[in-house]
Amino acid sequence: MVTKEIQNKEYYIQLDGLRFFAILSVLICHWISYSAIGLLPFGSFGVNLFFVLSGYLITNILLLSRSENELHQRKHWISLKQFYIRRILRIFPIYYLLIFLVIILNLLPTKEISWWLLTYGINYYIAIPHINYGNFGHLWSLGVEEQFYIFYPFLIFFLPKKYIYKSLWILIIAGILSRLILYLSGAYYNSLYSWLPCCLDAFGMGALMAYLSIYDKAKLINILAKNKFWFLCLFGFAIITIIARYLGAFEGRTILERTFSSAICFWIIGLSITGAYKGRFKELLENSKIVFLGRISYSLYLFHNFVPNLLSGLCNYFHIIIPYKNHSVLVLTPF
């Protein structure tokens, strides 16, 4: 039985700060892809940070709801219904606003992929070799999250409690094995990266952290204190990055890169929820502007990939003239 203190749902403002750095990593990847900094795996790390955060937050909500139901002898179906209603209200409106906007504007290749977009299936579409998905490729991660939300609450609510901890480890192992099997079978690279089974270890690590934070926080703190292990994960992530980016073994790196990356995210988030951050870094994560941007990170993620094309269109529409020397004049001339 969880204590009354544990039953109170805690809100960690620093997690919004971490969301900001997750979206910042994605923006760096997508907007500065041709610079030296673009050679680093900012995008994949940012997405994994989102996945681990989602695994933690969703599992925390579901486990606390389950405990409250058991305490008050309520059925889990009510909590399950409430969970889906909240997810739909939080995620669907702005997502489908974007989809209907691009359909109305007929941005290529919207007509060809509209069904995949409307059903959150773009993560499977981009795994088809030699297809054009335009500026919609980033939506794959949203598809993964929505597909995860479909089955995962049933696992937490209806699996006997004694099996939940083991099932979270199974999710982690399943994610690694899924990528390995697909790689050995010669599957297209994007499938290793974007199919739901291949992302389960990231969600599983976040879920494991939530479980430990509720039922065995001392064990979680002890795990987070094993600095040698976490630095080994950092070293492994660095080695895989070097091999992938500079030695050409790009496809195979996905098998373990997500695992090492997610483990680092586990460490970063875990230190936050256990109150380990102090001083300047704590102030940074709790900065009001950073927290605000973290709170709207979902909207930023949705629309960011269309910004370069918008700016390019504006540059093509306006003609800029900068005369010689100090007499600089900006002339806007529609073509």
Secondary structure in CASP SS format (residue, H / E / C, confidence):
PFRMAT SS
TARGET T0000
AUTHOR 0000-0000-0000
METHOD secondary structure of the structure
MODEL  1
M C 1.00
V C 1.00
T C 1.00
K H 1.00
E H 1.00
I H 1.00
Q H 1.00
N C 1.00
K C 1.00
E C 1.00
Y C 1.00
Y C 1.00
I H 1.00
Q H 1.00
L H 1.00
D H 1.00
G H 1.00
L H 1.00
R H 1.00
F H 1.00
F H 1.00
A H 1.00
I H 1.00
L H 1.00
S H 1.00
V H 1.00
L H 1.00
I H 1.00
C H 1.00
H H 1.00
W H 1.00
I C 1.00
S C 1.00
Y C 1.00
S C 1.00
A C 1.00
I H 1.00
G H 1.00
L H 1.00
L C 1.00
P C 1.00
F H 1.00
G H 1.00
S H 1.00
F H 1.00
G H 1.00
V H 1.00
N H 1.00
L H 1.00
F H 1.00
F H 1.00
V H 1.00
L H 1.00
S H 1.00
G H 1.00
Y H 1.00
L H 1.00
I H 1.00
T H 1.00
N H 1.00
I H 1.00
L H 1.00
L H 1.00
L H 1.00
S H 1.00
R H 1.00
S H 1.00
E H 1.00
N H 1.00
E H 1.00
L H 1.00
H C 1.00
Q C 1.00
R C 1.00
K C 1.00
H H 1.00
W H 1.00
I H 1.00
S H 1.00
L H 1.00
K H 1.00
Q H 1.00
F H 1.00
Y H 1.00
I H 1.00
R H 1.00
R H 1.00
I H 1.00
L H 1.00
R H 1.00
I H 1.00
F H 1.00
P H 1.00
I H 1.00
Y H 1.00
Y H 1.00
L H 1.00
L H 1.00
I H 1.00
F H 1.00
L H 1.00
V H 1.00
I H 1.00
I H 1.00
L H 1.00
N C 1.00
L C 1.00
L C 1.00
P C 1.00
T H 1.00
K H 1.00
E H 1.00
I H 1.00
S H 1.00
W H 1.00
W H 1.00
L H 1.00
L H 1.00
T C 1.00
Y C 1.00
G C 1.00
I H 1.00
N H 1.00
Y H 1.00
Y H 1.00
I C 1.00
A C 1.00
I C 1.00
P C 1.00
H C 1.00
I C 1.00
N C 1.00
Y C 1.00
G H 1.00
N H 1.00
F H 1.00
G H 1.00
H H 1.00
L H 1.00
W H 1.00
S H 1.00
L H 1.00
G H 1.00
V H 1.00
E H 1.00
E H 1.00
Q H 1.00
F H 1.00
Y H 1.00
I H 1.00
F H 1.00
Y H 1.00
P H 1.00
F H 1.00
L H 1.00
I H 1.00
F H 1.00
F H 1.00
L C 1.00
P C 1.00
K H 1.00
K H 1.00
Y H 1.00
I H 1.00
Y H 1.00
K H 1.00
S H 1.00
L H 1.00
W H 1.00
I H 1.00
L H 1.00
I H 1.00
I H 1.00
A H 1.00
G H 1.00
I H 1.00
L H 1.00
S H 1.00
R H 1.00
L H 1.00
I H 1.00
L H 1.00
Y H 1.00
L H 1.00
S C 1.00
G C 1.00
A C 1.00
Y C 1.00
Y H 1.00
N H 1.00
S H 1.00
L H 1.00
Y H 1.00
S H 1.00
W C 1.00
L H 1.00
P H 1.00
C H 1.00
C H 1.00
L H 1.00
D H 1.00
A H 1.00
F H 1.00
G H 1.00
M H 1.00
G H 1.00
A H 1.00
L H 1.00
M H 1.00
A H 1.00
Y H 1.00
L H 1.00
S H 1.00
I H 1.00
Y H 1.00
D C 1.00
K H 1.00
A H 1.00
K H 1.00
L H 1.00
I H 1.00
N H 1.00
I H 1.00
L H 1.00
A C 1.00
K C 1.00
N H 1.00
K H 1.00
F H 1.00
W H 1.00
F H 1.00
L H 1.00
C H 1.00
L H 1.00
F H 1.00
G H 1.00
F H 1.00
A H 1.00
I H 1.00
I H 1.00
T H 1.00
I H 1.00
I H 1.00
A H 1.00
R H 1.00
Y H 1.00
L C 1.00
G C 1.00
A C 1.00
F C 1.00
E C 1.00
G C 1.00
R C 1.00
T H 1.00
I H 1.00
L H 1.00
E H 1.00
R H 1.00
T H 1.00
F H 1.00
S H 1.00
S H 1.00
A H 1.00
I H 1.00
C H 1.00
F H 1.00
W H 1.00
I H 1.00
I H 1.00
G H 1.00
L H 1.00
S H 1.00
I H 1.00
T C 1.00
G C 1.00
A C 1.00
Y C 1.00
K C 1.00
G H 1.00
R H 1.00
F H 1.00
K H 1.00
E H 1.00
L H 1.00
L H 1.00
E C 1.00
N C 1.00
S H 1.00
K H 1.00
I H 1.00
V H 1.00
F H 1.00
L H 1.00
G H 1.00
R H 1.00
I C 1.00
S H 1.00
Y H 1.00
S H 1.00
L H 1.00
Y H 1.00
L H 1.00
F H 1.00
H H 1.00
N C 1.00
F C 1.00
V H 1.00
P H 1.00
N H 1.00
L H 1.00
L H 1.00
S H 1.00
G H 1.00
L H 1.00
C H 1.00
N H 1.00
Y H 1.00
F C 1.00
H C 1.00
I C 1.00
I C 1.00
I C 1.00
P C 1.00
Y C 1.00
K C 1.00
N C 1.00
H C 1.00
S C 1.00
V C 1.00
L C 1.00
V C 1.00
L C 1.00
T C 1.00
P C 1.00
F C 1.00
END
